[in-house]
């Protein structure tokens, strides 16, 4: 019995000093795609939808196929309307966020669900606003309904697995960017880009 005890203690000591398996070095397991319930709430996997999207670079437009269950990187779905005054108030902030985080590994998909303006008008606004993200014309607002979008601008930010990490508004002051104290969307993008946890996962929207 004493020998078995000594062998057990030796094996335990060896395991603790073996490289790469110390408790401080272990990383939390990421949920697999199969384990995620599909839905529109934080912690769920974004519903599946497919669409044609455009990458707009000046006058050059490149069409591609998009599948929300085949994401290549963390993705921010940003729902906007060219006629919404709140979107107009936020367009410079959204353009800056799209430029910053596209470079840091977060894809931006700018979604236009409104029926009152045609595709060419939406493209013109997309270009004039300086959005870096892809352009997606949600003609029948089906994608907006799947993600339970209530207002514009509203964002749904996912990890590469499709897990929703944040949803809601941009910050806490739509009138004046300089006066905003809580930058909900920016902070969420930082955390997701770094593979970390999002401290505030939902935020109020204006509109």
VMD Tcl script that draws the C-alpha trace (Angstrom):
set ca {
  {0.00 0.00 0.00}
  {2.84 2.34 0.89}
  {4.53 1.65 -2.47}
  {1.33 2.38 -4.39}
  {0.95 5.63 -2.46}
  {4.52 6.67 -3.29}
  {4.04 5.86 -7.00}
  {0.81 7.88 -7.06}
  {2.49 10.90 -5.46}
  {5.39 10.68 -7.92}
  {3.03 10.55 -10.90}
  {1.09 13.54 -9.57}
  {4.26 15.57 -9.07}
  {5.44 14.77 -12.60}
  {2.10 15.83 -14.04}
  {2.19 19.16 -12.22}
  {5.62 20.08 -13.53}
  {5.01 18.80 -17.08}
  {5.04 21.72 -19.53}
  {1.75 22.99 -20.86}
  {-0.63 21.42 -18.39}
  {-0.29 23.59 -15.30}
  {-3.63 24.98 -14.14}
  {-2.49 28.52 -14.88}
  {-1.77 27.57 -18.50}
  {-5.00 25.78 -19.28}
  {-7.43 27.59 -21.54}
  {-11.19 27.29 -21.04}
  {-12.86 25.00 -23.52}
  {-14.69 26.76 -26.31}
  {-18.20 25.48 -27.02}
  {-18.41 23.62 -30.31}
  {-20.86 24.78 -32.95}
  {-23.01 21.71 -32.29}
  {-23.40 22.66 -28.63}
  {-24.73 26.13 -29.36}
  {-28.47 26.58 -29.50}
  {-29.48 28.61 -32.54}
  {-31.21 31.88 -31.73}
  {-30.83 35.64 -31.53}
  {-29.80 35.99 -27.87}
  {-26.30 36.41 -26.47}
  {-24.70 32.99 -26.03}
  {-26.68 31.43 -28.87}
  {-25.47 30.68 -32.38}
  {-26.64 33.19 -34.94}
  {-29.46 31.81 -37.15}
  {-28.41 30.60 -40.57}
  {-29.02 32.75 -43.59}
  {-27.38 33.03 -46.98}
  {-27.13 36.11 -49.13}
  {-25.21 37.87 -51.88}
  {-22.92 40.51 -50.45}
  {-20.85 43.21 -52.11}
  {-17.38 44.38 -51.26}
  {-17.26 48.01 -52.39}
  {-13.89 49.59 -53.10}
  {-14.44 52.96 -54.73}
  {-16.28 52.25 -57.97}
  {-15.31 48.57 -57.91}
  {-17.95 46.16 -56.59}
  {-17.17 42.49 -56.01}
  {-20.08 40.13 -55.37}
  {-19.64 37.18 -53.04}
  {-21.71 34.53 -51.30}
  {-22.33 34.82 -47.59}
  {-23.42 32.09 -45.17}
  {-23.87 33.02 -41.52}
  {-22.96 29.45 -40.48}
  {-19.65 29.55 -42.34}
  {-17.97 32.55 -40.78}
  {-14.25 32.97 -41.38}
  {-13.71 35.50 -38.59}
  {-15.67 37.17 -35.79}
  {-18.41 39.16 -37.48}
  {-20.33 42.34 -36.69}
  {-23.73 42.57 -38.35}
  {-24.54 46.28 -38.38}
  {-28.13 47.13 -39.30}
  {-28.63 50.59 -40.77}
  {-31.03 52.68 -42.79}
  {-29.90 55.55 -44.99}
  {-32.94 57.63 -43.98}
  {-32.71 57.05 -40.21}
  {-31.55 60.17 -38.31}
  {-29.89 58.01 -35.65}
  {-27.87 56.20 -38.30}
  {-26.85 59.58 -39.72}
  {-25.73 60.62 -36.24}
  {-23.68 57.45 -35.86}
  {-22.35 57.00 -39.40}
  {-18.92 58.54 -38.72}
  {-18.49 56.43 -35.60}
  {-19.56 53.29 -37.43}
  {-17.20 54.04 -40.31}
  {-14.31 54.52 -37.89}
  {-15.17 51.32 -36.02}
  {-15.38 49.35 -39.26}
  {-11.96 50.62 -40.37}
  {-10.36 49.91 -37.00}
  {-11.68 46.43 -36.39}
  {-11.59 45.08 -39.94}
  {-7.82 45.44 -39.52}
  {-7.96 43.70 -36.13}
  {-9.75 40.61 -37.41}
  {-13.46 41.42 -37.10}
  {-15.52 41.33 -40.30}
  {-18.20 43.99 -40.66}
  {-21.36 43.24 -42.63}
  {-23.48 46.36 -43.08}
  {-27.08 45.23 -43.50}
  {-29.75 47.41 -45.12}
  {-33.20 45.97 -44.30}
  {-35.42 48.89 -45.27}
  {-37.84 48.60 -48.18}
  {-38.37 52.33 -48.76}
  {-35.08 52.87 -50.61}
  {-33.70 50.93 -53.53}
  {-30.34 49.19 -53.76}
  {-28.60 51.95 -55.68}
  {-29.58 54.53 -53.08}
  {-28.28 52.26 -50.33}
  {-24.99 51.74 -52.18}
  {-24.58 55.49 -52.58}
  {-25.07 56.00 -48.85}
  {-22.70 53.11 -48.04}
  {-19.95 54.74 -50.09}
  {-20.57 58.27 -48.81}
  {-20.59 57.06 -45.18}
  {-17.17 55.47 -45.67}
  {-18.15 52.03 -44.37}
  {-15.39 49.43 -44.71}
  {-17.67 46.46 -44.21}
  {-19.46 44.46 -46.86}
  {-22.82 45.65 -48.20}
  {-25.83 43.38 -47.76}
  {-29.24 44.38 -49.13}
  {-31.82 42.63 -46.92}
  {-34.64 43.24 -49.39}
  {-37.49 41.68 -47.43}
  {-36.00 42.33 -43.96}
  {-35.85 38.57 -43.42}
  {-32.39 38.71 -41.87}
  {-33.46 41.51 -39.56}
  {-36.39 39.41 -38.39}
  {-34.19 36.34 -37.81}
  {-31.91 38.42 -35.60}
  {-34.81 40.24 -33.91}
  {-33.60 43.68 -34.94}
  {-35.89 46.40 -33.62}
  {-34.12 49.65 -34.46}
  {-31.32 51.16 -36.50}
  {-28.48 51.34 -35.87}
  {-28.31 48.02 -34.04}
  {-25.47 45.51 -34.04}
  {-25.09 41.78 -33.48}
  {-21.48 40.76 -32.85}
  {-20.46 37.11 -33.11}
  {-17.38 35.06 -32.51}
  {-15.96 32.95 -35.32}
  {-18.09 30.05 -34.06}
  {-21.20 32.14 -34.72}
  {-21.85 32.55 -31.00}
  {-23.43 35.93 -30.29}
  {-21.12 37.81 -27.93}
  {-22.85 41.20 -27.95}
  {-25.99 42.83 -29.30}
  {-27.50 46.26 -29.03}
  {-26.46 49.88 -29.46}
  {-23.16 51.60 -30.15}
  {-22.63 53.82 -27.11}
  {-24.60 55.92 -24.64}
  {-24.79 59.26 -26.46}
  {-26.21 59.37 -29.99}
  {-26.15 63.17 -30.13}
  {-22.46 63.72 -29.43}
  {-19.69 61.15 -29.86}
  {-17.29 63.11 -27.67}
  {-19.74 63.05 -24.77}
  {-20.26 59.27 -24.83}
  {-19.02 57.62 -21.64}
  {-19.77 53.96 -22.38}
  {-18.54 52.61 -25.70}
  {-20.39 49.29 -25.62}
  {-19.81 48.15 -29.19}
  {-16.18 49.25 -29.34}
  {-15.36 47.47 -26.09}
  {-17.12 44.31 -27.26}
  {-15.17 44.35 -30.53}
  {-11.89 44.73 -28.62}
  {-12.70 41.75 -26.43}
  {-13.86 39.51 -29.27}
  {-10.88 40.43 -31.45}
  {-8.60 39.40 -28.58}
  {-10.54 36.19 -27.92}
  {-11.66 37.38 -24.49}
  {-14.93 37.66 -22.64}
  {-17.27 40.60 -23.24}
  {-18.02 42.48 -20.02}
  {-21.25 44.16 -21.20}
  {-23.10 41.89 -23.61}
  {-26.22 43.97 -24.31}
  {-26.77 47.70 -24.64}
  {-29.78 49.95 -25.28}
  {-30.46 51.18 -28.80}
  {-31.84 54.51 -29.95}
  {-34.34 54.95 -32.72}
}
mol new
graphics top color blue
foreach p $ca { graphics top sphere $p radius 0.5 }
foreach p [lrange $ca 0 end-1] q [lrange $ca 1 end] { graphics top cylinder $p $q radius 0.2 }
display resetview
